[in-house]
Amino acid sequence: MPDEGGADLLALRCDAVADLDEAAVRDALEYFGPDLVYVVRESSDVRVVSRVRRAADSPVVAAAGPAEIRTETVAGISFCFAGSTSLLADAPAADYLVCDDLEPTTDAVALEATLAGREAAARYRSRSSREPTFLTGALPASYDHVWEGAVDGESVRLPVRGLAPLERSGAAELACLTCGRAGSVAVSSVPADRFGLGALSGVGPTTARRLRKNGYETRAAVADAAATALSSIDGLGPSTAREIVHSARALADGRVVRTTADPLPPAGDATPLFVDIETDGLQPTTIPLIGVYDPASDDYVDFVDTAPSREDPGRATREFVSWLAAEYDAPSLVAWNGHGFDYDHLERFIARYTPEYRAYWHDHVATYDPYDWAVRRGNAVLPGRTNRLEDVAAALGRDREGAAATLDGKTFAERLRRLLEGSSESEAPTIDWTAARRYCEADVRELAAVYEAIAVADPKPTDPAGARPANEPTQTGLTDF
């Protein structure tokens, strides 16, 4: 059976959150809402661990603590935390085995990579009644690889996922893993400096200190302020003050804040069709899954190639564009960051693999991008901690559930790429196409909800030069910090 939901494991590295005060730590924990918190061994700091324990409502496991075995079961999924691989001989079977001793190393002479702790992990796997996924804080959460081990001459698969924050330019991104019952893992991440007052657009550490010094301790307080009041703070000009107030109101209220009266395209009577593509990377060599949602009929349809190959990477594209031309004379497509990704690659694949529809695509298909309109063109401020579609949708109350919650686009793309490259049978990744299709459907339905929220937002918002009216809703709780 495909995964139906999962358990959320938030992994923290002490140096990534060392600069966050307790209010910002509480904000991060409430934002992710993890079932478990794991503090990885690298850069461990007992003061930071203590701060996390004080703020957390869920169990906190620190890898730098005593070298022991600890088990936790949440949402019907079991986790075994091992302080070292030497303890795996006595570790109980679990769906996920967490141990920071597991780490790839390279032999400088042979130029071969191996997995430290592989023998112990293989023995654990061979005696387990389950097929566990191994998690390690020694690797970033983007790491996803299937190693091969051997026990008594028998080969065993060792799927290994990283846990540590993702290294980005600027702040590291805290990663929360949604771990499914069949080993599928979805990763969501937010930069570590996007909590507390730092979540507000235009607010870095210096501006946050200035706001606190002037009595603005929480995002709710900033949301209630007049932009003219903020602009009187040393170092904040009128445009920055407006940016901060707009951002605070979007976050505090969980809504879209329109900053212009420009209409959201498509205009007139055109009914948008929401579309999303899944590929093997940012420069795709195949598009095996295309999802389309028509809000007028509330119908979702997808085009999927469950046996993708380098020989025929355009199969799903052909099915999609032939269906589109048969059903719609002049469709209006809407895709999130479509002008930066989806449309360029769809056009390329149509031109190459189904050229008979190239004129139809160019002359009759209109393409729109609400991300470009809202963010790049500055027409609206969105309520997510990032402007990723899933973050904005979640801020608007559209949380993912079931199989769609245990997959993310990057993991899908990486597994698809390795599948196409012809990994050995023991290391070949598995793709749950049912989960992938649900994930794609969740994307386009969330896109429709975000689009609607932008469309109905007041195009003449409360002037941020004045304070918010008393009857305007305010979100309360730890996320106001």
C-alpha positions as CSV (number, residue, x, y, z in Angstrom):
1,M,0.0,0.0,0.0
2,P,1.2,3.6,-0.6
3,D,2.1,5.7,2.3
4,E,-0.8,7.4,4.0
5,G,0.7,10.3,6.0
6,G,3.9,10.2,8.0
7,A,5.8,11.4,11.1
8,D,7.6,14.8,11.1
9,L,11.2,14.7,12.3
10,L,12.9,18.1,12.7
11,A,16.7,18.0,12.7
12,L,18.6,20.8,14.2
13,R,22.3,21.6,14.2
14,C,23.3,23.8,17.1
15,D,25.4,26.3,15.1
16,A,22.5,26.9,12.7
17,V,20.2,28.0,15.5
18,A,22.7,29.4,18.0
19,D,21.8,33.0,17.1
20,L,18.0,32.5,17.6
21,D,16.6,33.7,20.9
22,E,14.0,31.6,22.7
23,A,11.1,33.3,21.1
24,A,12.5,32.5,17.6
25,V,13.2,28.9,18.6
26,R,9.6,28.6,19.8
27,D,8.5,30.1,16.5
28,A,10.5,27.6,14.5
29,L,9.1,24.6,16.5
30,E,5.6,25.8,16.1
31,Y,6.0,26.4,12.4
32,F,7.3,22.9,11.7
33,G,5.1,21.2,14.4
34,P,7.4,18.2,14.5
35,D,6.5,14.9,16.2
36,L,10.2,14.5,17.1
37,V,13.2,16.8,17.3
38,Y,16.7,15.5,16.7
39,V,19.8,17.6,17.5
40,V,22.6,16.2,15.3
41,R,26.1,15.6,16.8
42,E,28.1,18.1,14.7
43,S,28.7,21.4,16.5
44,S,26.7,20.3,19.5
45,D,26.3,22.9,22.3
46,V,24.5,22.0,25.5
47,R,23.2,25.5,25.9
48,V,21.4,25.4,22.6
49,V,20.1,21.9,23.3
50,S,18.7,23.1,26.6
51,R,17.0,26.0,24.9
52,V,15.4,23.6,22.4
53,R,14.2,21.3,25.2
54,R,12.6,24.2,27.0
55,A,10.7,25.3,23.9
56,A,9.7,21.9,22.5
57,D,6.4,20.1,23.2
58,S,7.6,17.0,21.4
59,P,10.5,14.6,22.4
60,V,14.0,16.0,21.8
61,V,16.8,13.5,21.1
62,A,20.4,14.9,21.2
63,A,23.0,12.8,19.4
64,A,25.8,14.2,21.6
65,G,24.2,12.7,24.7
66,P,25.0,9.4,26.2
67,A,26.0,6.7,23.7
68,E,22.8,4.7,24.1
69,I,19.8,3.3,22.2
70,R,16.5,5.2,22.3
71,T,13.3,4.4,20.6
72,E,10.3,6.6,19.8
73,T,7.1,5.7,18.0
74,V,4.9,8.5,16.6
75,A,2.1,8.5,14.1
76,G,2.5,4.7,14.0
77,I,6.1,5.0,12.7
78,S,9.0,3.8,14.8
79,F,12.4,5.5,15.1
80,C,15.5,4.0,16.7
81,F,18.3,6.5,17.7
82,A,21.7,4.9,18.2
83,G,24.6,6.9,19.7
84,S,27.1,4.8,17.6
85,T,27.1,2.0,15.1
86,S,28.7,-0.2,17.8
87,L,25.3,-0.3,19.5
88,L,23.4,-1.6,16.4
89,A,23.9,-5.2,17.4
90,D,21.4,-4.7,20.3
91,A,19.2,-2.2,18.6
92,P,15.5,-3.1,18.1
93,A,13.9,-3.2,14.7
94,A,12.4,0.1,13.6
95,D,11.1,1.8,10.5
96,Y,13.9,4.4,10.7
97,L,17.4,4.0,12.3
98,V,19.1,7.3,13.2
99,C,22.9,7.2,13.7
100,D,25.4,10.0,12.9
101,D,28.2,7.5,12.6
102,L,26.9,6.7,9.1
103,E,28.9,8.8,6.7
104,P,30.4,8.4,3.3
105,T,34.2,8.4,3.2
106,T,36.6,8.4,0.2
107,D,39.8,6.3,-0.1
108,A,42.3,8.9,-1.3
109,V,44.4,6.1,-2.9
110,A,41.7,4.0,-4.6
111,L,39.5,7.0,-5.2
112,E,36.5,4.9,-4.1
113,A,33.7,6.0,-1.8
114,T,32.4,3.8,1.0
115,L,30.0,4.2,3.9
116,A,31.5,4.3,7.4
117,G,29.4,2.0,9.6
118,R,28.2,0.0,6.6
119,E,29.0,-3.5,8.1
120,A,27.1,-2.7,11.3
121,A,24.2,-1.3,9.3
122,A,24.1,-4.3,7.0
123,R,24.0,-6.7,10.0
124,Y,21.2,-4.6,11.6
125,R,19.3,-4.8,8.3
126,S,19.8,-8.5,7.8
127,R,18.3,-9.4,11.2
128,S,15.5,-6.9,11.0
129,S,11.9,-8.0,10.1
130,R,11.5,-4.6,8.3
131,E,13.4,-2.8,5.6
132,P,14.6,0.3,7.6
133,T,15.7,3.6,6.2
134,F,18.9,4.9,7.7
135,L,19.1,8.6,8.7
136,T,22.3,10.4,9.6
137,G,23.0,13.9,10.9
138,A,26.4,13.7,9.3
139,L,24.8,14.5,5.9
140,P,22.5,17.3,4.7
141,A,18.8,16.5,4.3
142,S,19.2,16.6,0.5
143,Y,21.3,13.4,0.6
144,D,19.4,10.4,-0.7
145,H,21.4,7.3,-1.8
146,V,21.0,3.5,-1.6
147,W,24.2,1.8,-0.5
148,E,24.8,-2.0,-0.8
149,G,26.0,-4.1,2.1
150,A,26.7,-7.8,2.5
151,V,26.1,-10.2,5.3
152,D,27.3,-13.8,5.0
153,G,27.6,-13.3,1.2
154,E,24.1,-12.0,0.9
155,S,23.5,-8.5,-0.5
156,V,21.3,-6.1,1.4
157,R,20.0,-2.6,0.5
158,L,20.9,0.3,2.8
159,P,18.8,3.3,1.9
160,V,20.5,6.3,3.6
161,R,19.0,9.8,4.0
162,G,20.6,12.9,5.4
163,L,19.2,14.9,8.3
164,A,21.3,18.0,8.7
165,P,20.3,21.5,7.7
166,L,20.8,22.4,4.1
167,E,23.7,24.7,3.3
168,R,22.6,27.7,1.3
169,S,24.0,31.1,0.6
170,G,23.3,33.1,3.7
171,A,21.6,31.1,6.5
172,A,21.5,27.4,6.6
173,E,18.0,26.0,6.0
174,L,16.4,24.0,8.8
175,A,15.0,20.7,7.4
176,C,12.0,18.8,8.6
177,L,11.5,15.3,7.2
178,T,8.1,13.8,6.8
179,C,8.9,10.0,7.1
180,G,6.4,7.7,5.6
181,R,5.6,4.1,6.5
182,A,7.2,2.6,3.5
183,G,10.5,4.6,3.7
184,S,9.4,7.5,1.6
185,V,10.7,10.8,2.9
186,A,9.7,14.4,2.0
187,V,11.9,17.3,3.0
188,S,10.6,20.8,3.8
189,S,13.0,23.6,4.7
190,V,13.1,27.2,5.8
191,P,16.2,29.4,6.3
192,A,17.1,29.5,10.0
193,D,17.0,33.3,10.0
194,R,13.3,33.3,8.9
195,F,11.9,33.0,12.4
196,G,10.9,35.6,15.0
197,L,11.1,39.1,13.6
198,G,13.5,37.8,11.1
199,A,10.6,36.2,9.2
200,L,9.6,39.7,8.1
201,S,10.7,40.9,4.6
202,G,13.4,43.5,5.0
203,V,14.3,42.6,8.6
204,G,17.8,41.3,9.4
205,P,19.5,41.1,12.8
206,T,20.2,44.9,12.9
207,T,16.6,45.9,12.0
208,A,15.2,43.3,14.4
209,R,17.2,44.9,17.2
210,R,16.0,48.4,16.2
211,L,12.4,47.2,16.2
212,R,12.7,45.6,19.7
213,K,14.4,48.7,21.0
214,N,11.4,50.7,19.9
215,G,8.9,48.4,21.5
216,Y,8.0,46.1,18.6
217,E,8.7,42.7,20.1
218,T,6.4,40.5,18.0
219,R,5.2,40.3,14.4
220,A,1.7,41.1,15.6
221,A,2.9,44.4,17.1
222,V,4.5,45.3,13.8
223,A,1.4,44.3,11.9
224,D,-0.7,46.7,14.1
225,A,1.8,49.5,13.5
226,A,1.6,52.4,11.1
227,A,4.3,52.5,8.5
228,T,4.9,56.1,9.3
229,A,5.7,55.1,12.9
230,L,8.2,52.5,11.8
231,S,9.8,55.0,9.3
232,S,10.6,57.2,12.2
233,I,13.0,54.5,13.6
234,D,16.6,55.3,12.8
235,G,17.7,53.4,9.7
236,L,14.2,52.7,8.4
237,G,13.0,54.7,5.4
238,P,9.4,54.9,4.2
239,S,9.7,52.2,1.5
240,T,11.4,49.7,4.0
241,A,8.7,50.5,6.6
242,R,5.9,49.8,4.1
243,E,7.6,46.5,3.1
244,I,7.9,45.4,6.7
245,V,4.3,46.3,7.6
246,H,3.0,44.5,4.5
247,S,5.0,41.4,5.4
248,A,3.9,41.5,9.0
249,R,0.2,41.7,8.1
250,A,0.5,38.8,5.6
251,L,2.2,36.6,8.2
252,A,0.1,37.6,11.2
253,D,-3.2,37.2,9.4
254,G,-2.2,34.3,7.1
255,R,-3.4,36.1,4.0
256,V,-2.3,37.7,0.8
257,V,-1.6,41.5,1.0
258,R,-2.1,43.2,-2.3
259,T,0.2,46.2,-2.8
260,T,-1.3,47.4,-6.2
261,A,-4.6,47.4,-7.9
262,D,-3.3,45.7,-11.0
263,P,-5.6,42.8,-12.1
264,L,-4.3,39.3,-11.7
265,P,-4.2,37.6,-15.1
266,P,-5.8,36.0,-17.0
267,A,-8.3,38.8,-17.3
268,G,-11.8,38.7,-18.6
269,D,-13.8,35.5,-19.1
270,A,-10.8,33.2,-19.4
271,T,-10.9,30.2,-17.1
272,P,-7.4,29.2,-15.9
273,L,-6.2,25.7,-16.1
274,F,-3.6,25.0,-13.4
275,V,-0.6,22.9,-14.5
276,D,2.5,21.4,-12.9
277,I,5.3,19.2,-14.3
278,E,7.6,16.7,-12.6
279,T,11.0,16.2,-14.1
280,D,14.5,14.7,-13.4
281,G,16.0,18.1,-12.5
282,L,16.3,21.7,-13.3
283,Q,17.6,20.9,-16.8
284,P,15.2,18.0,-17.5
285,T,15.9,15.2,-19.9
286,T,12.4,13.8,-19.3
287,I,9.0,15.0,-18.2
288,P,7.3,11.8,-17.0
289,L,4.4,13.5,-15.1
290,I,2.1,16.4,-16.0
291,G,-0.9,17.3,-13.9
292,V,-3.8,19.6,-14.8
293,Y,-6.6,20.9,-12.7
294,D,-9.7,22.6,-14.1
295,P,-11.5,24.5,-11.4
296,A,-14.6,25.1,-13.5
297,S,-15.4,21.4,-13.5
298,D,-13.3,20.5,-10.4
299,D,-11.6,17.8,-12.6
300,Y,-8.0,16.7,-12.3
301,V,-6.2,14.8,-15.0
302,D,-2.6,13.7,-15.3
303,F,-0.3,12.3,-17.9
304,V,2.2,9.8,-16.6
305,D,4.9,7.7,-18.0
306,T,5.6,5.0,-15.3
307,A,8.4,3.5,-17.4
308,P,10.5,6.5,-18.3
309,S,13.5,6.1,-20.6
310,R,16.1,8.1,-22.4
311,E,14.9,6.6,-25.6
312,D,11.4,8.2,-25.4
313,P,11.4,11.0,-22.8
314,G,8.4,12.8,-24.4
315,R,5.7,10.3,-24.0
316,A,3.8,12.2,-21.3
317,T,4.2,15.5,-23.1
318,R,2.6,14.0,-26.3
319,E,-0.3,12.7,-24.4
320,F,-0.7,16.1,-22.6
321,V,-0.6,18.4,-25.5
322,S,-2.8,16.2,-27.7
323,W,-5.4,16.1,-24.9
324,L,-5.1,19.8,-24.4
325,A,-5.7,20.6,-28.1
326,A,-8.7,18.2,-28.2
327,E,-10.4,19.7,-25.1
328,Y,-9.6,23.4,-25.3
329,D,-9.3,25.7,-28.3
330,A,-7.6,28.5,-26.5
331,P,-6.6,27.4,-22.9
332,S,-5.1,29.7,-20.3
333,L,-2.5,27.8,-18.4
334,V,-1.3,28.9,-14.9
335,A,1.9,27.5,-13.3
336,W,3.8,28.6,-10.3
337,N,7.1,30.0,-11.5
338,G,6.0,28.8,-14.9
339,H,7.9,31.4,-16.8
340,G,11.1,30.3,-14.9
341,F,10.6,26.6,-15.4
342,D,7.5,24.8,-16.6
343,Y,6.7,26.6,-19.8
344,D,10.2,26.8,-21.2
345,H,10.6,23.0,-20.9
346,L,7.1,22.2,-22.1
347,E,7.8,24.3,-25.2
348,R,11.1,22.6,-25.7
349,F,9.6,19.1,-25.4
350,I,6.7,19.9,-27.6
351,A,9.0,21.3,-30.3
352,R,11.2,18.2,-30.2
353,Y,8.8,15.3,-29.5
354,T,5.5,16.4,-30.9
355,P,6.2,19.2,-33.5
356,E,2.8,18.9,-35.1
357,Y,1.4,20.8,-32.0
358,R,4.1,23.5,-31.9
359,A,1.9,26.0,-33.8
360,Y,-1.1,25.3,-31.6
361,W,1.1,25.9,-28.5
362,H,2.5,29.1,-29.8
363,D,-0.6,30.6,-31.3
364,H,-3.5,29.4,-29.1
365,V,-2.1,28.6,-25.6
366,A,-1.8,31.5,-23.2
367,T,0.6,31.0,-20.2
368,Y,0.5,32.9,-16.9
369,D,2.6,32.8,-13.7
370,P,1.1,34.1,-10.4
371,Y,4.5,33.8,-8.7
372,D,6.0,36.2,-11.3
373,W,3.1,38.6,-11.0
374,A,3.0,38.7,-7.2
375,V,6.7,38.4,-6.2
376,R,8.9,39.5,-9.1
377,R,6.5,42.3,-10.2
378,G,5.7,43.3,-6.7
379,N,1.9,43.2,-6.9
380,A,1.3,41.2,-3.7
381,V,3.0,40.0,-0.5
382,L,2.5,36.3,0.2
383,P,2.1,34.8,3.7
384,G,4.7,32.0,3.6
385,R,8.0,32.0,5.3
386,T,9.3,31.3,1.8
387,N,7.6,31.9,-1.5
388,R,7.6,28.2,-2.4
389,L,4.1,27.1,-3.4
390,E,3.7,24.5,-0.6
391,D,4.8,27.1,2.0
392,V,2.4,29.8,0.8
393,A,-0.4,27.2,0.6
394,A,0.2,26.0,4.1
395,A,0.1,29.6,5.4
396,L,-3.3,29.9,3.8
397,G,-4.4,26.7,5.6
398,R,-3.8,24.1,2.9
399,D,-1.7,21.5,4.7
400,R,-0.7,18.4,2.7
401,E,-2.0,15.0,3.9
402,G,-1.6,11.4,3.0
403,A,0.9,10.1,0.4
404,A,1.4,13.6,-1.0
405,A,3.0,14.7,2.2
406,T,5.7,12.0,2.1
407,L,7.3,13.1,-1.2
408,D,9.0,16.3,-2.5
409,G,9.9,17.4,-5.9
410,K,13.7,17.3,-5.4
411,T,13.6,13.7,-4.0
412,F,11.4,12.6,-6.9
413,A,13.8,14.2,-9.4
414,E,16.9,12.7,-7.9
415,R,15.4,9.2,-7.8
416,L,14.1,9.6,-11.4
417,R,17.6,10.7,-12.5
418,R,19.3,7.7,-10.9
419,L,16.6,5.4,-12.4
420,L,17.3,6.7,-15.9
421,E,21.1,6.4,-15.4
422,G,20.6,2.7,-14.9
423,S,21.8,2.1,-11.3
424,S,22.6,-1.5,-10.3
425,E,19.7,-3.6,-9.2
426,S,20.6,-3.4,-5.6
427,E,21.1,0.4,-5.6
428,A,18.2,1.1,-8.0
429,P,15.8,3.7,-6.5
430,T,12.1,3.0,-6.2
431,I,9.5,5.4,-7.3
432,D,6.0,5.2,-5.9
433,W,4.0,6.4,-8.8
434,T,0.8,6.5,-6.9
435,A,2.4,8.9,-4.4
436,A,4.0,10.9,-7.2
437,R,0.6,11.4,-8.9
438,R,-1.0,12.5,-5.6
439,Y,1.9,14.9,-5.0
440,C,1.4,16.4,-8.4
441,E,-2.3,16.7,-7.8
442,A,-1.7,18.4,-4.5
443,D,0.5,20.9,-6.2
444,V,-2.0,22.0,-8.8
445,R,-4.9,22.1,-6.3
446,E,-2.8,24.2,-3.9
447,L,-1.9,26.4,-6.8
448,A,-5.5,27.0,-7.5
449,A,-6.1,27.9,-3.9
450,V,-3.2,30.3,-3.8
451,Y,-4.3,31.9,-7.1
452,E,-7.9,32.3,-5.7
453,A,-6.5,33.9,-2.5
454,I,-4.5,36.4,-4.6
455,A,-7.5,37.1,-6.8
456,V,-9.9,37.9,-3.9
457,A,-7.4,39.9,-1.8
458,D,-8.5,43.5,-1.5
459,P,-6.7,45.3,-4.4
460,K,-6.9,48.5,-2.3
461,P,-5.5,47.3,1.0
462,T,-5.5,49.3,4.2
463,D,-2.9,52.1,3.8
464,P,0.1,50.9,5.7
465,A,0.7,54.5,6.6
466,G,-2.1,54.0,9.1
467,A,-2.6,51.3,11.8
468,R,-4.7,48.2,11.0
469,P,-8.4,48.7,11.8
470,A,-9.5,47.2,15.1
471,N,-11.9,44.7,13.5
472,E,-9.2,43.3,11.1
473,P,-8.3,39.7,12.2
474,T,-5.2,39.0,14.1
475,Q,-3.5,35.6,14.5
476,T,-2.3,34.9,18.0
477,G,0.0,32.3,19.4
478,L,3.7,31.5,19.3
479,T,4.0,32.4,15.6
480,D,3.4,36.1,16.5
481,F,7.0,36.2,17.9
